Amino acid sequence: MKKSLILSVTTIFIVVVIVSVPFLANSKSISPEQFVKEYLELNKKDDYEKLSDIIIDDRFNNDRQTEIEQYKKFAQEKVKVKDFKIKKVREVTEDKATVITEITFEDGRVNQTPVKLVKQDGEWKVHIGTESATDDKDFKRIK
């Protein structure tokens, strides 16, 4: 009985460690491209709390609750991301990068959208400024 309990606890511990490793990976150890892929996957899943954790959004003055509520509202008002691909990574420095993406929405629209990254405390974060993304020189409506 004791052996069985020890084996069960050990098995549970190993499973928890294996499942937790991807979440414990520090974003400073991944490339800007991989980070943006993870960010866009969270967008597809409507995971607003995790999105809030990896975004620096100048529009909300560090008010996390307002940020999450607004992301939910944006998702209801806008068409959702269906698919995406990374076109190129440019302007990579120690603490900044821009990743050019091609995003396909559920309504068939396709946009080339730059995603700006900054490092905060050694981790990549998406930086959303107060300016419109459509004003960026790398933004294009493809379809």
TIDREN-271607 format. One record per residue: chain; residue in three letters; x, y, z of N, C-alpha, C in turn; residue number from 1. Coordinates in Angstrom, 3 decimals. Atoms other than C-alpha are relative to their C-alpha. Layout:
pt setor=A	kedren=Ala	n.u=X	n.v=Y	n.w=Z	ca.u=X	ca.v=Y	ca.w=Z	c.u=X	c.v=Y	c.w=Z	segu=NUM
...
//
This chain:
pt setor=A	kedren=Met	n.u=0.833	n.v=-1.189	n.w=0.000	ca.u=0.000	ca.v=0.000	ca.w=0.000	c.u=0.872	c.v=1.244	c.w=0.000	segu=1
pt setor=A	kedren=Lys	n.u=-0.893	n.v=-1.137	n.w=-0.099	ca.u=2.814	ca.v=2.368	ca.w=0.956	c.u=0.748	c.v=0.207	c.w=-1.317	segu=2
pt setor=A	kedren=Lys	n.u=-0.693	n.v=-0.085	n.w=1.277	ca.u=4.713	ca.v=1.544	ca.w=-2.252	c.u=-0.912	c.v=0.583	c.w=-1.075	segu=3
pt setor=A	kedren=Ser	n.u=0.968	n.v=-0.490	n.w=0.969	ca.u=1.583	ca.v=2.193	ca.w=-4.296	c.u=-0.233	c.v=1.499	c.w=0.155	segu=4
pt setor=A	kedren=Leu	n.u=0.198	n.v=-1.419	n.w=-0.271	ca.u=1.045	ca.v=5.569	ca.w=-2.639	c.u=1.211	c.v=0.803	c.w=-0.453	segu=5
pt setor=A	kedren=Ile	n.u=-1.228	n.v=-0.687	n.w=0.409	ca.u=4.671	ca.v=6.577	ca.w=-3.196	c.u=0.098	c.v=0.038	c.w=-1.517	segu=6
pt setor=A	kedren=Leu	n.u=-0.032	n.v=0.052	n.w=1.452	ca.u=4.482	ca.v=5.472	ca.w=-6.828	c.u=-1.006	c.v=0.984	c.w=-0.601	segu=7
pt setor=A	kedren=Ser	n.u=1.027	n.v=-0.922	n.w=0.491	ca.u=1.249	ca.v=7.439	ca.w=-7.345	c.u=0.439	c.v=1.450	c.w=0.153	segu=8
pt setor=A	kedren=Val	n.u=-0.453	n.v=-1.369	n.w=-0.253	ca.u=2.673	ca.v=10.604	ca.w=-5.774	c.u=1.146	c.v=0.351	c.w=-0.945	segu=9
pt setor=A	kedren=Thr	n.u=-1.126	n.v=-0.229	n.w=0.900	ca.u=5.875	ca.v=10.263	ca.w=-7.812	c.u=-0.490	c.v=0.203	c.w=-1.433	segu=10
pt setor=A	kedren=Thr	n.u=0.554	n.v=-0.128	n.w=1.347	ca.u=3.898	ca.v=9.773	ca.w=-11.032	c.u=-0.683	c.v=1.341	c.w=-0.181	segu=11
pt setor=A	kedren=Ile	n.u=0.685	n.v=-1.291	n.w=0.075	ca.u=1.731	ca.v=12.815	ca.w=-10.328	c.u=1.024	c.v=1.133	c.w=-0.072	segu=12
pt setor=A	kedren=Phe	n.u=-1.041	n.v=-1.028	n.w=-0.005	ca.u=4.838	ca.v=14.891	ca.w=-9.580	c.u=0.663	c.v=0.095	c.w=-1.373	segu=13
pt setor=A	kedren=Ile	n.u=-0.654	n.v=0.010	n.w=1.312	ca.u=6.493	ca.v=13.842	ca.w=-12.859	c.u=-0.916	c.v=0.601	c.w=-1.060	segu=14
pt setor=A	kedren=Val	n.u=0.956	n.v=-0.559	n.w=0.958	ca.u=3.353	ca.v=14.645	ca.w=-14.864	c.u=-0.112	c.v=1.515	c.w=0.168	segu=15
pt setor=A	kedren=Val	n.u=0.097	n.v=-1.440	n.w=-0.255	ca.u=3.060	ca.v=18.076	ca.w=-13.206	c.u=1.241	c.v=0.710	c.w=-0.525	segu=16
pt setor=A	kedren=Val	n.u=-1.241	n.v=-0.617	n.w=0.477	ca.u=6.705	ca.v=18.846	ca.w=-13.977	c.u=0.017	c.v=0.051	c.w=-1.520	segu=17
pt setor=A	kedren=Ile	n.u=-0.014	n.v=0.047	n.w=1.464	ca.u=6.391	ca.v=17.753	ca.w=-17.608	c.u=-0.986	c.v=1.001	c.w=-0.578	segu=18
pt setor=A	kedren=Val	n.u=1.015	n.v=-0.932	n.w=0.493	ca.u=3.208	ca.v=19.776	ca.w=-18.117	c.u=0.398	c.v=1.443	c.w=0.288	segu=19
pt setor=A	kedren=Ser	n.u=-0.343	n.v=-1.361	n.w=-0.400	ca.u=4.627	ca.v=22.830	ca.w=-16.338	c.u=1.197	c.v=0.570	c.w=-0.737	segu=20
pt setor=A	kedren=Val	n.u=-1.230	n.v=-0.496	n.w=0.608	ca.u=7.929	ca.v=23.078	ca.w=-18.190	c.u=-0.245	c.v=1.044	c.w=-1.086	segu=21
pt setor=A	kedren=Pro	n.u=0.200	n.v=-1.038	n.w=1.004	ca.u=6.562	ca.v=24.958	ca.w=-21.229	c.u=-0.437	c.v=1.341	c.w=0.605	segu=22
pt setor=A	kedren=Phe	n.u=0.479	n.v=-1.224	n.w=-0.611	ca.u=4.888	ca.v=27.481	ca.w=-18.947	c.u=1.079	c.v=0.667	c.w=0.840	segu=23
pt setor=A	kedren=Leu	n.u=-1.088	n.v=-0.555	n.w=-0.788	ca.u=8.036	ca.v=27.933	ca.w=-16.887	c.u=1.100	c.v=0.557	c.w=-0.876	segu=24
pt setor=A	kedren=Ala	n.u=-1.031	n.v=-0.493	n.w=0.906	ca.u=10.134	ca.v=28.666	ca.w=-19.949	c.u=-0.053	c.v=1.522	c.w=-0.035	segu=25
pt setor=A	kedren=Asn	n.u=-0.094	n.v=-1.449	n.w=-0.022	ca.u=11.301	ca.v=32.233	ca.w=-19.812	c.u=-0.031	c.v=0.515	c.w=-1.428	segu=26
pt setor=A	kedren=Ser	n.u=0.132	n.v=-0.514	n.w=1.355	ca.u=10.343	ca.v=34.300	ca.w=-22.844	c.u=1.280	c.v=0.642	c.w=-0.497	segu=27
pt setor=A	kedren=Lys	n.u=-1.265	n.v=-0.536	n.w=0.494	ca.u=13.865	ca.v=35.733	ca.w=-22.948	c.u=0.804	c.v=-1.076	c.w=-0.710	segu=28
pt setor=A	kedren=Ser	n.u=-0.737	n.v=1.081	n.w=0.632	ca.u=15.075	ca.v=32.321	ca.w=-24.072	c.u=-0.624	c.v=-0.406	c.w=-1.327	segu=29
pt setor=A	kedren=Ile	n.u=0.612	n.v=0.323	n.w=1.284	ca.u=12.727	ca.v=32.181	ca.w=-27.054	c.u=0.184	c.v=1.177	c.w=-0.950	segu=30
pt setor=A	kedren=Ser	n.u=-0.194	n.v=-1.029	n.w=1.021	ca.u=13.010	ca.v=34.092	ca.w=-30.290	c.u=-1.234	c.v=0.911	c.w=-0.072	segu=31
pt setor=A	kedren=Pro	n.u=1.164	n.v=-0.864	n.w=0.212	ca.u=10.788	ca.v=37.075	ca.w=-31.115	c.u=-1.069	c.v=-0.688	c.w=-0.854	segu=32
pt setor=A	kedren=Glu	n.u=0.942	n.v=0.719	n.w=0.871	ca.u=9.204	ca.v=34.926	ca.w=-33.847	c.u=-0.839	c.v=-0.999	c.w=0.783	segu=33
pt setor=A	kedren=Gln	n.u=0.723	n.v=0.989	n.w=-0.800	ca.u=8.279	ca.v=32.134	ca.w=-31.426	c.u=-0.931	c.v=0.680	c.w=0.991	segu=34
pt setor=A	kedren=Phe	n.u=0.824	n.v=-0.724	n.w=-0.950	ca.u=6.987	ca.v=34.633	ca.w=-28.894	c.u=-1.274	c.v=0.517	c.w=-0.669	segu=35
pt setor=A	kedren=Val	n.u=1.177	n.v=-0.519	n.w=0.717	ca.u=4.652	ca.v=36.227	ca.w=-31.485	c.u=-0.940	c.v=-1.138	c.w=-0.380	segu=36
pt setor=A	kedren=Lys	n.u=0.864	n.v=1.156	n.w=0.284	ca.u=3.394	ca.v=32.781	ca.w=-32.497	c.u=-0.832	c.v=-0.346	c.w=1.233	segu=37
pt setor=A	kedren=Glu	n.u=0.726	n.v=0.300	n.w=-1.239	ca.u=2.473	ca.v=32.108	ca.w=-28.857	c.u=-1.045	c.v=1.077	c.w=0.288	segu=38
pt setor=A	kedren=Tyr	n.u=0.930	n.v=-1.119	n.w=-0.196	ca.u=0.853	ca.v=35.556	ca.w=-28.599	c.u=-1.232	c.v=-0.145	c.w=-0.908	segu=39
pt setor=A	kedren=Leu	n.u=1.129	n.v=0.129	n.w=0.928	ca.u=-1.286	ca.v=34.972	ca.w=-31.702	c.u=-0.843	c.v=-1.229	c.w=0.304	segu=40
pt setor=A	kedren=Glu	n.u=0.777	n.v=1.164	n.w=-0.426	ca.u=-2.295	ca.v=31.509	ca.w=-30.479	c.u=-0.913	c.v=0.368	c.w=1.175	segu=41
pt setor=A	kedren=Leu	n.u=0.834	n.v=-0.459	n.w=-1.120	ca.u=-3.532	ca.v=33.129	ca.w=-27.243	c.u=-1.155	c.v=0.850	c.w=-0.511	segu=42
pt setor=A	kedren=Asn	n.u=1.068	n.v=-0.787	n.w=0.612	ca.u=-5.502	ca.v=35.569	ca.w=-29.409	c.u=-1.083	c.v=-0.909	c.w=-0.565	segu=43
pt setor=A	kedren=Lys	n.u=0.966	n.v=0.929	n.w=0.582	ca.u=-7.138	ca.v=32.680	ca.w=-31.240	c.u=-0.845	c.v=-0.669	c.w=1.084	segu=44
pt setor=A	kedren=Lys	n.u=0.686	n.v=0.690	n.w=-1.094	ca.u=-8.061	ca.v=31.098	ca.w=-27.889	c.u=-0.771	c.v=0.951	c.w=0.915	segu=45
pt setor=A	kedren=Asp	n.u=0.666	n.v=-1.011	n.w=-0.839	ca.u=-9.436	ca.v=34.353	ca.w=-26.405	c.u=0.431	c.v=-0.101	c.w=1.455	segu=46
pt setor=A	kedren=Asp	n.u=-0.528	n.v=0.106	n.w=-1.364	ca.u=-7.210	ca.v=33.931	ca.w=-23.351	c.u=0.463	c.v=1.390	c.w=0.454	segu=47
pt setor=A	kedren=Tyr	n.u=-0.251	n.v=-1.415	n.w=-0.281	ca.u=-7.443	ca.v=37.552	ca.w=-22.186	c.u=0.919	c.v=0.222	c.w=1.194	segu=48
pt setor=A	kedren=Glu	n.u=-0.864	n.v=-0.179	n.w=-1.173	ca.u=-5.738	ca.v=37.113	ca.w=-18.819	c.u=1.453	c.v=-0.270	c.w=-0.349	segu=49
pt setor=A	kedren=Lys	n.u=-1.374	n.v=0.273	n.w=0.415	ca.u=-2.651	ca.v=35.506	ca.w=-20.316	c.u=0.480	c.v=1.068	c.w=-0.975	segu=50
pt setor=A	kedren=Leu	n.u=-0.376	n.v=-1.081	n.w=0.911	ca.u=-2.693	ca.v=38.109	ca.w=-23.084	c.u=0.421	c.v=1.235	c.w=0.784	segu=51
pt setor=A	kedren=Ser	n.u=-0.312	n.v=-1.164	n.w=-0.820	ca.u=-2.721	ca.v=40.837	ca.w=-20.467	c.u=1.371	c.v=-0.137	c.w=0.661	segu=52
pt setor=A	kedren=Asp	n.u=-1.300	n.v=0.250	n.w=-0.630	ca.u=0.332	ca.v=39.235	ca.w=-18.857	c.u=1.168	c.v=0.245	c.w=-0.948	segu=53
pt setor=A	kedren=Ile	n.u=-1.110	n.v=-0.110	n.w=0.943	ca.u=2.390	ca.v=39.424	ca.w=-22.054	c.u=-0.068	c.v=1.249	c.w=-0.874	segu=54
pt setor=A	kedren=Ile	n.u=0.149	n.v=-1.233	n.w=0.772	ca.u=1.251	ca.v=42.806	ca.w=-23.388	c.u=0.262	c.v=1.197	c.w=0.896	segu=55
pt setor=A	kedren=Ile	n.u=-0.107	n.v=-1.329	n.w=-0.608	ca.u=2.351	ca.v=46.282	ca.w=-22.430	c.u=-0.871	c.v=0.885	c.w=-0.875	segu=56
pt setor=A	kedren=Asp	n.u=0.983	n.v=-0.748	n.w=0.789	ca.u=-0.631	ca.v=48.325	ca.w=-23.578	c.u=-0.129	c.v=1.409	c.w=0.567	segu=57
pt setor=A	kedren=Asp	n.u=-0.014	n.v=-1.393	n.w=-0.460	ca.u=-0.187	ca.v=52.086	ca.w=-23.271	c.u=-1.396	c.v=0.622	c.w=0.102	segu=58
pt setor=A	kedren=Arg	n.u=1.352	n.v=-0.582	n.w=0.008	ca.u=-3.915	ca.v=52.665	ca.w=-23.777	c.u=-0.706	c.v=-0.117	c.w=1.340	segu=59
pt setor=A	kedren=Phe	n.u=0.756	n.v=0.270	n.w=-1.225	ca.u=-4.902	ca.v=51.421	ca.w=-20.304	c.u=0.720	c.v=0.374	c.w=1.291	segu=60
pt setor=A	kedren=Asn	n.u=-0.706	n.v=-0.501	n.w=-1.184	ca.u=-2.358	ca.v=53.004	ca.w=-17.904	c.u=0.216	c.v=-1.057	c.w=1.082	segu=61
pt setor=A	kedren=Asn	n.u=-0.303	n.v=1.100	n.w=-0.941	ca.u=-1.400	ca.v=49.669	ca.w=-16.282	c.u=-1.197	c.v=-0.451	c.w=0.833	segu=62
pt setor=A	kedren=Asp	n.u=1.206	n.v=0.473	n.w=-0.686	ca.u=-5.015	ca.v=48.961	ca.w=-15.253	c.u=-0.373	c.v=-1.354	c.w=-0.604	segu=63
pt setor=A	kedren=Arg	n.u=0.153	n.v=1.353	n.w=0.539	ca.u=-5.086	ca.v=45.191	ca.w=-15.765	c.u=-1.460	c.v=-0.382	c.w=-0.216	segu=64
pt setor=A	kedren=Gln	n.u=1.404	n.v=0.388	n.w=0.118	ca.u=-8.814	ca.v=44.739	ca.w=-15.147	c.u=-0.664	c.v=0.692	c.w=-1.197	segu=65
pt setor=A	kedren=Thr	n.u=0.548	n.v=-0.731	n.w=1.151	ca.u=-9.764	ca.v=47.452	ca.w=-17.660	c.u=0.546	c.v=-0.582	c.w=-1.293	segu=66
pt setor=A	kedren=Glu	n.u=-0.640	n.v=0.588	n.w=1.183	ca.u=-7.305	ca.v=45.963	ca.w=-20.125	c.u=-0.700	c.v=-1.303	c.w=-0.391	segu=67
pt setor=A	kedren=Ile	n.u=0.653	n.v=1.287	n.w=0.282	ca.u=-8.873	ca.v=42.484	ca.w=-19.853	c.u=-1.427	c.v=0.228	c.w=-0.513	segu=68
pt setor=A	kedren=Glu	n.u=1.374	n.v=-0.297	n.w=0.430	ca.u=-12.408	ca.v=43.905	ca.w=-20.144	c.u=-0.027	c.v=0.556	c.w=-1.419	segu=69
pt setor=A	kedren=Gln	n.u=-0.050	n.v=-0.578	n.w=1.342	ca.u=-11.438	ca.v=45.910	ca.w=-23.226	c.u=0.382	c.v=-1.048	c.w=-1.047	segu=70
pt setor=A	kedren=Tyr	n.u=-0.349	n.v=1.070	n.w=0.944	ca.u=-9.796	ca.v=42.879	ca.w=-24.875	c.u=-1.222	c.v=-0.860	c.w=-0.303	segu=71
pt setor=A	kedren=Lys	n.u=1.234	n.v=0.765	n.w=0.213	ca.u=-13.049	ca.v=40.969	ca.w=-24.371	c.u=-0.954	c.v=0.771	c.w=-0.907	segu=72
pt setor=A	kedren=Lys	n.u=0.883	n.v=-0.854	n.w=0.810	ca.u=-15.003	ca.v=43.884	ca.w=-25.831	c.u=0.495	c.v=0.061	c.w=-1.444	segu=73
pt setor=A	kedren=Phe	n.u=-0.563	n.v=-0.024	n.w=1.349	ca.u=-12.642	ca.v=44.152	ca.w=-28.818	c.u=-0.312	c.v=-1.303	c.w=-0.730	segu=74
pt setor=A	kedren=Ala	n.u=0.237	n.v=1.308	n.w=0.616	ca.u=-13.063	ca.v=40.429	ca.w=-29.468	c.u=-1.454	c.v=-0.158	c.w=-0.427	segu=75
pt setor=A	kedren=Gln	n.u=1.417	n.v=0.084	n.w=0.355	ca.u=-16.860	ca.v=40.765	ca.w=-29.488	c.u=-0.318	c.v=0.898	c.w=-1.188	segu=76
pt setor=A	kedren=Glu	n.u=0.274	n.v=-0.968	n.w=1.066	ca.u=-16.764	ca.v=43.770	ca.w=-31.832	c.u=0.722	c.v=-0.324	c.w=-1.296	segu=77
pt setor=A	kedren=Lys	n.u=-0.830	n.v=0.291	n.w=1.172	ca.u=-14.094	ca.v=42.505	ca.w=-34.199	c.u=-0.127	c.v=-1.472	c.w=-0.377	segu=78
pt setor=A	kedren=Val	n.u=-0.020	n.v=1.376	n.w=0.467	ca.u=-13.778	ca.v=39.375	ca.w=-36.249	c.u=1.247	c.v=-0.685	c.w=0.561	segu=79
pt setor=A	kedren=Lys	n.u=-1.090	n.v=0.744	n.w=-0.643	ca.u=-11.579	ca.v=36.694	ca.w=-34.680	c.u=1.078	c.v=-0.436	c.w=-0.992	segu=80
pt setor=A	kedren=Val	n.u=-1.124	n.v=0.507	n.w=0.773	ca.u=-8.192	ca.v=35.523	ca.w=-35.882	c.u=-0.270	c.v=-1.465	c.w=-0.355	segu=81
pt setor=A	kedren=Lys	n.u=0.190	n.v=1.380	n.w=0.468	ca.u=-8.529	ca.v=32.368	ca.w=-37.985	c.u=1.358	c.v=-0.687	c.w=-0.160	segu=82
pt setor=A	kedren=Asp	n.u=-1.313	n.v=0.577	n.w=0.268	ca.u=-4.921	ca.v=31.832	ca.w=-39.001	c.u=1.020	c.v=1.128	c.w=-0.080	segu=83
pt setor=A	kedren=Phe	n.u=-1.056	n.v=-1.009	n.w=0.102	ca.u=-1.582	ca.v=33.608	ca.w=-39.135	c.u=1.279	c.v=-0.655	c.w=-0.481	segu=84
pt setor=A	kedren=Lys	n.u=-1.353	n.v=0.461	n.w=0.298	ca.u=1.928	ca.v=33.312	ca.w=-40.410	c.u=0.969	c.v=1.150	c.w=0.232	segu=85
pt setor=A	kedren=Ile	n.u=-1.058	n.v=-0.976	n.w=-0.220	ca.u=5.161	ca.v=35.076	ca.w=-39.654	c.u=0.684	c.v=0.230	c.w=-1.346	segu=86
pt setor=A	kedren=Lys	n.u=-0.641	n.v=-0.309	n.w=1.280	ca.u=6.512	ca.v=36.871	ca.w=-42.714	c.u=1.483	c.v=0.288	c.w=0.175	segu=87
pt setor=A	kedren=Lys	n.u=-1.412	n.v=-0.293	n.w=-0.248	ca.u=9.734	ca.v=38.297	ca.w=-41.301	c.u=0.156	c.v=0.664	c.w=1.361	segu=88
pt setor=A	kedren=Val	n.u=-0.349	n.v=-0.658	n.w=-1.256	ca.u=11.455	ca.v=39.572	ca.w=-38.214	c.u=1.020	c.v=1.064	c.w=-0.361	segu=89
pt setor=A	kedren=Arg	n.u=-0.945	n.v=-1.074	n.w=0.325	ca.u=13.193	ca.v=42.935	ca.w=-38.398	c.u=0.241	c.v=0.868	c.w=1.231	segu=90
pt setor=A	kedren=Glu	n.u=-0.334	n.v=-0.947	n.w=-1.062	ca.u=14.760	ca.v=45.590	ca.w=-36.222	c.u=0.238	c.v=-0.699	c.w=1.345	segu=91
pt setor=A	kedren=Val	n.u=-0.260	n.v=0.731	n.w=-1.230	ca.u=15.940	ca.v=43.036	ca.w=-33.677	c.u=1.225	c.v=0.597	c.w=0.698	segu=92
pt setor=A	kedren=Thr	n.u=-1.094	n.v=-0.446	n.w=-0.849	ca.u=18.079	ca.v=44.483	ca.w=-30.880	c.u=-0.076	c.v=-0.821	c.w=1.284	segu=93
pt setor=A	kedren=Glu	n.u=0.004	n.v=0.704	n.w=-1.286	ca.u=18.802	ca.v=43.321	ca.w=-27.354	c.u=-1.358	c.v=0.096	c.w=0.700	segu=94
pt setor=A	kedren=Asp	n.u=1.244	n.v=-0.218	n.w=-0.750	ca.u=15.501	ca.v=44.777	ca.w=-26.097	c.u=-1.204	c.v=0.392	c.w=-0.853	segu=95
pt setor=A	kedren=Lys	n.u=1.128	n.v=-0.330	n.w=0.870	ca.u=13.285	ca.v=45.433	ca.w=-29.153	c.u=0.023	c.v=-0.874	c.w=-1.250	segu=96
pt setor=A	kedren=Ala	n.u=0.116	n.v=0.720	n.w=1.272	ca.u=12.022	ca.v=43.630	ca.w=-32.243	c.u=-1.353	c.v=0.334	c.w=-0.617	segu=97
pt setor=A	kedren=Thr	n.u=1.276	n.v=-0.122	n.w=0.706	ca.u=9.314	ca.v=43.952	ca.w=-34.870	c.u=-0.172	c.v=-1.265	c.w=-0.827	segu=98
pt setor=A	kedren=Val	n.u=0.306	n.v=1.232	n.w=0.732	ca.u=7.686	ca.v=40.822	ca.w=-36.263	c.u=-1.161	c.v=0.315	c.w=-0.939	segu=99
pt setor=A	kedren=Ile	n.u=1.033	n.v=-0.264	n.w=1.005	ca.u=5.740	ca.v=41.225	ca.w=-39.498	c.u=-0.809	c.v=-1.281	c.w=-0.184	segu=100
pt setor=A	kedren=Thr	n.u=0.898	n.v=1.158	n.w=0.081	ca.u=2.732	ca.v=38.906	ca.w=-39.531	c.u=-0.998	c.v=0.176	c.w=-1.134	segu=101
pt setor=A	kedren=Glu	n.u=1.136	n.v=-0.022	n.w=0.922	ca.u=0.040	ca.v=38.015	ca.w=-42.020	c.u=-1.126	c.v=-0.713	c.w=0.732	segu=102
pt setor=A	kedren=Ile	n.u=1.088	n.v=0.534	n.w=-0.807	ca.u=-3.224	ca.v=37.510	ca.w=-40.161	c.u=-1.252	c.v=-0.140	c.w=-0.861	segu=103
pt setor=A	kedren=Thr	n.u=1.255	n.v=0.268	n.w=0.697	ca.u=-6.310	ca.v=35.903	ca.w=-41.690	c.u=-1.099	c.v=-0.040	c.w=1.045	segu=104
pt setor=A	kedren=Phe	n.u=1.126	n.v=-0.066	n.w=-0.924	ca.u=-9.609	ca.v=36.680	ca.w=-39.994	c.u=-1.131	c.v=-0.896	c.w=-0.488	segu=105
pt setor=A	kedren=Glu	n.u=1.099	n.v=0.912	n.w=0.334	ca.u=-12.750	ca.v=34.549	ca.w=-39.907	c.u=-0.893	c.v=0.514	c.w=-1.120	segu=106
pt setor=A	kedren=Asp	n.u=0.834	n.v=-0.553	n.w=1.073	ca.u=-14.523	ca.v=36.936	ca.w=-42.304	c.u=0.715	c.v=0.030	c.w=-1.348	segu=107
pt setor=A	kedren=Gly	n.u=-0.739	n.v=0.074	n.w=1.250	ca.u=-11.834	ca.v=36.360	ca.w=-44.957	c.u=1.014	c.v=1.119	c.w=-0.196	segu=108
pt setor=A	kedren=Arg	n.u=-0.983	n.v=-1.082	n.w=0.116	ca.u=-9.903	ca.v=39.596	ca.w=-44.454	c.u=1.384	c.v=-0.525	c.w=0.330	segu=109
pt setor=A	kedren=Val	n.u=-1.392	n.v=0.329	n.w=-0.272	ca.u=-6.142	ca.v=39.317	ca.w=-44.520	c.u=0.774	c.v=1.300	c.w=0.121	segu=110
pt setor=A	kedren=Asn	n.u=-0.810	n.v=-1.193	n.w=-0.224	ca.u=-3.851	ca.v=41.974	ca.w=-43.069	c.u=1.445	c.v=-0.385	c.w=0.268	segu=111
pt setor=A	kedren=Gln	n.u=-1.386	n.v=0.088	n.w=-0.431	ca.u=-0.116	ca.v=42.310	ca.w=-42.896	c.u=0.113	c.v=0.959	c.w=1.180	segu=112
pt setor=A	kedren=Thr	n.u=-0.004	n.v=-0.794	n.w=-1.230	ca.u=0.378	ca.v=43.531	ca.w=-39.339	c.u=1.341	c.v=-0.130	c.w=0.712	segu=113
pt setor=A	kedren=Pro	n.u=-1.222	n.v=0.066	n.w=-0.793	ca.u=3.590	ca.v=44.468	ca.w=-37.550	c.u=-0.337	c.v=-0.159	c.w=1.482	segu=114
pt setor=A	kedren=Val	n.u=0.155	n.v=0.180	n.w=-1.445	ca.u=3.830	ca.v=43.258	ca.w=-33.951	c.u=1.307	c.v=0.471	c.w=0.632	segu=115
pt setor=A	kedren=Lys	n.u=-1.183	n.v=-0.585	n.w=-0.626	ca.u=6.215	ca.v=45.357	ca.w=-31.891	c.u=0.226	c.v=-0.646	c.w=1.366	segu=116
pt setor=A	kedren=Leu	n.u=-0.371	n.v=0.645	n.w=-1.249	ca.u=8.062	ca.v=43.699	ca.w=-29.026	c.u=1.031	c.v=0.844	c.w=0.737	segu=117
pt setor=A	kedren=Val	n.u=-1.027	n.v=-0.578	n.w=-0.861	ca.u=10.062	ca.v=45.050	ca.w=-26.115	c.u=0.311	c.v=-1.025	c.w=1.081	segu=118
pt setor=A	kedren=Lys	n.u=-0.336	n.v=0.860	n.w=-1.132	ca.u=11.906	ca.v=43.261	ca.w=-23.362	c.u=-0.218	c.v=0.786	c.w=1.276	segu=119
pt setor=A	kedren=Gln	n.u=0.236	n.v=-0.580	n.w=-1.320	ca.u=10.740	ca.v=44.008	ca.w=-19.851	c.u=0.448	c.v=-1.044	c.w=1.017	segu=120
pt setor=A	kedren=Asp	n.u=-0.564	n.v=0.925	n.w=-0.989	ca.u=12.660	ca.v=42.418	ca.w=-16.998	c.u=0.530	c.v=-1.274	c.w=-0.668	segu=121
pt setor=A	kedren=Gly	n.u=-0.607	n.v=1.124	n.w=0.698	ca.u=14.388	ca.v=40.200	ca.w=-19.544	c.u=-0.955	c.v=-0.885	c.w=-0.777	segu=122
pt setor=A	kedren=Glu	n.u=0.991	n.v=0.816	n.w=0.703	ca.u=11.163	ca.v=38.853	ca.w=-21.090	c.u=-0.644	c.v=0.797	c.w=-1.124	segu=123
pt setor=A	kedren=Trp	n.u=0.693	n.v=-0.658	n.w=1.104	ca.u=9.586	ca.v=39.635	ca.w=-24.446	c.u=-1.435	c.v=0.311	c.w=0.399	segu=124
pt setor=A	kedren=Lys	n.u=1.392	n.v=-0.423	n.w=-0.172	ca.u=6.297	ca.v=41.547	ca.w=-24.302	c.u=-0.429	c.v=0.671	c.w=-1.293	segu=125
pt setor=A	kedren=Val	n.u=0.559	n.v=-0.748	n.w=1.124	ca.u=4.042	ca.v=42.838	ca.w=-27.069	c.u=-0.217	c.v=1.425	c.w=0.495	segu=126
pt setor=A	kedren=His	n.u=0.231	n.v=-1.396	n.w=-0.384	ca.u=4.038	ca.v=46.630	ca.w=-26.983	c.u=-1.048	c.v=0.608	c.w=-0.918	segu=127
pt setor=A	kedren=Ile	n.u=1.063	n.v=-0.683	n.w=0.739	ca.u=0.831	ca.v=48.345	ca.w=-28.041	c.u=0.008	c.v=1.448	c.w=0.464	segu=128
pt setor=A	kedren=Gly	n.u=-0.038	n.v=-1.422	n.w=-0.313	ca.u=1.179	ca.v=52.097	ca.w=-28.193	c.u=-1.371	c.v=0.637	c.w=-0.177	segu=129
pt setor=A	kedren=Thr	n.u=1.266	n.v=-0.720	n.w=0.138	ca.u=-1.495	ca.v=54.741	ca.w=-28.393	c.u=-0.343	c.v=0.278	c.w=-1.464	segu=130
pt setor=A	kedren=Glu	n.u=0.248	n.v=-0.226	n.w=1.422	ca.u=-1.108	ca.v=55.104	ca.w=-32.174	c.u=-0.701	c.v=-1.215	c.w=-0.621	segu=131
pt setor=A	kedren=Ser	n.u=0.712	n.v=1.076	n.w=0.675	ca.u=-3.187	ca.v=53.022	ca.w=-34.580	c.u=0.976	c.v=-0.890	c.w=-0.755	segu=132
pt setor=A	kedren=Ala	n.u=-0.852	n.v=0.951	n.w=0.736	ca.u=-1.584	ca.v=49.883	ca.w=-36.013	c.u=-0.086	c.v=0.243	c.w=-1.501	segu=133
pt setor=A	kedren=Thr	n.u=0.168	n.v=-0.232	n.w=1.435	ca.u=-2.974	ca.v=50.854	ca.w=-39.428	c.u=0.854	c.v=1.164	c.w=-0.493	segu=134
pt setor=A	kedren=Asp	n.u=-0.874	n.v=-1.106	n.w=0.384	ca.u=-0.724	ca.v=53.934	ca.w=-39.395	c.u=1.445	c.v=-0.443	c.w=-0.193	segu=135
pt setor=A	kedren=Asp	n.u=-1.365	n.v=0.505	n.w=0.128	ca.u=2.423	ca.v=51.793	ca.w=-39.288	c.u=0.326	c.v=-0.249	c.w=-1.469	segu=136
pt setor=A	kedren=Lys	n.u=-0.410	n.v=0.168	n.w=1.400	ca.u=4.390	ca.v=51.700	ca.w=-42.560	c.u=-0.051	c.v=-1.458	c.w=-0.469	segu=137
pt setor=A	kedren=Asp	n.u=0.034	n.v=1.415	n.w=0.358	ca.u=4.377	ca.v=47.883	ca.w=-42.463	c.u=-1.402	c.v=-0.603	c.w=-0.013	segu=138
pt setor=A	kedren=Phe	n.u=1.374	n.v=0.515	n.w=0.021	ca.u=0.598	ca.v=47.551	ca.w=-42.127	c.u=-0.529	c.v=0.057	c.w=-1.429	segu=139
pt setor=A	kedren=Lys	n.u=0.638	n.v=0.036	n.w=1.338	ca.u=-1.221	ca.v=46.481	ca.w=-45.320	c.u=-1.260	c.v=-0.842	c.w=0.079	segu=140
pt setor=A	kedren=Arg	n.u=1.181	n.v=0.841	n.w=0.197	ca.u=-4.688	ca.v=45.236	ca.w=-46.130	c.u=0.278	c.v=-0.812	c.w=-1.247	segu=141
pt setor=A	kedren=Ile	n.u=-0.328	n.v=0.878	n.w=1.127	ca.u=-4.012	ca.v=42.253	ca.w=-48.360	c.u=-1.262	c.v=-0.444	c.w=-0.719	segu=142
pt setor=A	kedren=Lys	n.u=1.265	n.v=0.487	n.w=0.575	ca.u=-7.562	ca.v=41.034	ca.w=-48.867	c.u=-1.153	c.v=0.476	c.w=0.841	segu=143
//
